[in-house]
Amino acid sequence: MDTNSHFATNVYYDRTFDCDAAKILPGEYYYTGRDMLIVTVLGSCVSACIRDRTKGLGGMNHFMLPDGGDPANPVSASMRYGTYAMEVLINDLLKAGARREHLEAKVFGGGAVLRGFSAMNVGERNAAFVINFLKTERIPVLAEDLNDIYPRKVYFFPRTGKVLVKKLMQTHNDTLAKRELDYASRLKVTPVSGAVDLF
């Protein structure tokens, strides 16, 4: 699988923060060494913001584990989706010049926001997965805002490592829910392909 097919392409100028910004959608990721912003909106999905603290090179992913996985089993079929999302971002950062021993992470999302998803604990499974993955990879988690019932808008500044999180107490439209449900249904029919190293 061509990893760049999931590289976010929606880059725009953000007037609020007076800088370029990349918006990532479910299943996408973005990384940069430029002084810019990466933004996403999370419901039950999670995002890991990972950066090299010495180079200011960093990125963010946005992913969800499909239904039917066991977070206690790191090689279950659904874990491959999360592992793939994490590996693609980390590997691209390393290829761009980041050093593994300088990586640090901040993680967000996993809210119980989709009606009908709560029985599967999708948000909790996503949150548990990202924490366990980073622990296994020995990448320190400096901050987290996981679970709860609210969607979140996350602003990540890779150059400085600063993250702003806005909890969306109510969303007046169902765009977020529709986007995540569409993504979840794509995961059910699209197997993960490509080489992924499972640890």
C-alpha positions in Angstrom: 0.0 0.0 0.0 1.3 3.5 -0.8 1.5 5.1 2.5 1.2 8.6 0.9 -2.3 7.8 0.0 -3.2 8.6 3.6 -1.1 11.7 3.8 -3.4 14.7 4.4 -3.6 17.2 1.5 -5.9 19.8 3.0 -3.5 22.6 3.8 -4.8 26.1 4.3 -4.0 29.4 6.0 -5.4 29.6 9.5 -6.3 33.3 10.3 -6.8 32.6 14.0 -3.3 31.4 14.5 -1.7 33.3 11.7 0.0 30.3 10.1 -0.4 27.5 7.6 -2.4 24.6 8.8 -3.0 21.0 7.7 -6.4 19.5 8.5 -6.5 15.7 8.9 -9.5 13.5 8.6 -10.1 9.9 9.9 -7.5 7.6 8.5 -5.1 10.4 7.5 -1.9 11.7 9.0 0.5 14.6 8.4 4.0 15.5 9.5 6.2 18.6 8.9 9.3 20.3 10.0 7.8 23.7 9.1 6.4 26.1 11.7 2.8 25.4 11.1 -0.3 23.8 12.7 -2.0 20.4 12.4 -5.6 20.2 13.3 -8.3 17.5 13.6 -11.6 16.9 15.2 -12.0 13.7 17.2 -15.0 11.7 18.4 -14.3 8.1 19.2 -11.1 8.2 17.1 -7.7 8.9 18.6 -4.8 11.0 17.5 -1.2 10.8 18.5 0.9 13.9 18.2 4.5 12.8 17.9 7.6 15.0 17.6 11.3 15.0 17.9 11.8 17.3 20.8 15.3 18.4 19.5 14.4 19.1 15.8 10.8 20.4 16.1 9.8 17.8 13.5 6.5 16.3 14.2 3.2 14.9 13.0 -0.3 13.7 13.9 -2.4 10.8 12.9 -6.2 10.1 13.3 -7.4 6.6 13.5 -9.9 4.1 14.8 -9.7 0.4 15.5 -12.4 -1.5 13.6 -15.0 -3.5 15.5 -14.0 -6.9 16.9 -10.6 -6.5 18.4 -9.2 -7.3 21.8 -6.9 -4.5 23.1 -5.1 -7.1 25.3 -4.1 -9.0 22.2 -1.5 -6.9 20.3 -1.7 -9.1 17.2 -5.5 -9.2 16.8 -6.7 -8.3 13.4 -8.1 -4.9 14.4 -4.9 -3.9 16.2 -3.2 -4.0 12.8 -5.1 -0.8 11.8 -3.8 1.1 14.8 -0.3 -0.3 14.5 -0.3 0.7 10.9 -1.4 4.2 11.6 1.3 4.6 14.3 4.0 2.9 12.3 3.4 5.0 9.2 3.7 8.3 11.2 6.8 7.2 13.2 8.6 5.8 10.2 8.0 8.9 8.1 9.3 11.1 11.0 12.4 8.9 11.2 12.9 9.1 7.4 12.6 12.9 7.6 15.4 13.0 10.2 13.8 12.5 13.6 15.7 10.3 16.1 13.7 7.6 17.9 15.3 8.4 21.3 14.1 12.0 21.0 10.5 11.2 20.2 7.7 12.3 22.5 3.9 12.0 22.3 0.7 13.6 23.3 -2.5 11.6 22.7 -6.1 12.7 22.4 -9.6 11.4 21.7 -11.5 8.2 22.4 -14.7 9.9 23.4 -17.9 8.0 23.8 -19.7 10.2 21.3 -21.2 7.9 18.7 -24.6 6.4 19.6 -24.5 2.7 19.1 -20.7 2.5 19.5 -20.8 2.5 23.3 -21.5 -1.2 23.5 -18.3 -1.9 21.6 -16.3 0.6 23.8 -14.7 1.9 20.6 -13.4 5.1 22.1 -12.0 3.2 25.2 -10.3 0.6 23.0 -8.7 3.2 20.8 -7.4 5.1 23.9 -6.1 1.9 25.5 -4.4 0.9 22.2 -2.5 4.2 21.7 -1.2 4.3 25.3 -0.1 0.6 25.1 1.5 1.1 21.7 3.6 4.1 22.9 4.6 2.3 26.1 5.8 -0.7 24.0 7.7 1.6 21.7 9.2 3.5 24.7 8.0 6.8 23.4 7.1 8.9 26.5 3.5 10.3 26.6 3.8 13.9 28.0 0.1 14.7 27.9 -3.2 13.0 27.3 -6.9 13.8 27.1 -8.7 10.6 26.5 -12.1 9.0 26.9 -15.0 11.2 28.4 -18.1 11.9 26.4 -17.1 15.0 24.3 -15.7 15.4 20.8 -12.5 17.4 20.7 -10.8 19.7 18.3 -7.1 19.3 18.6 -4.5 21.9 17.4 -0.9 20.7 17.3 2.1 22.9 16.7 4.9 20.4 15.9 7.7 22.9 16.0 7.1 23.8 19.7 5.1 20.7 20.8 2.3 22.9 22.0 -1.2 21.4 21.8 -4.5 23.1 22.3 -7.6 21.0 22.9 -11.1 22.4 22.6 -13.9 20.2 24.0 -16.9 20.5 21.8 -19.8 20.5 24.3 -22.3 20.2 21.6 -22.0 19.8 17.9 -24.9 21.3 16.0 -24.5 19.0 13.1 -23.8 15.4 12.6 -20.7 15.9 10.3 -18.3 14.4 12.9 -20.5 11.4 13.6 -21.1 10.8 9.9 -17.4 11.1 9.1 -16.5 8.6 11.8 -19.3 6.1 10.9 -18.2 6.3 7.2 -14.6 5.6 8.3 -15.7 2.7 10.5 -17.7 1.1 7.7 -14.7 1.5 5.3 -12.5 -0.3 7.9 -14.9 -3.3 7.9 -14.4 -3.9 4.2 -10.8 -2.8 3.6 -8.2 -5.1 4.8 -4.9 -3.6 6.0 -2.2 -4.2 3.4 1.4 -3.4 3.2 4.3 -4.3 5.4 3.7 -3.6 9.1 6.1 -4.7 11.8 4.3 -6.0 14.8 6.2 -6.0 18.0 
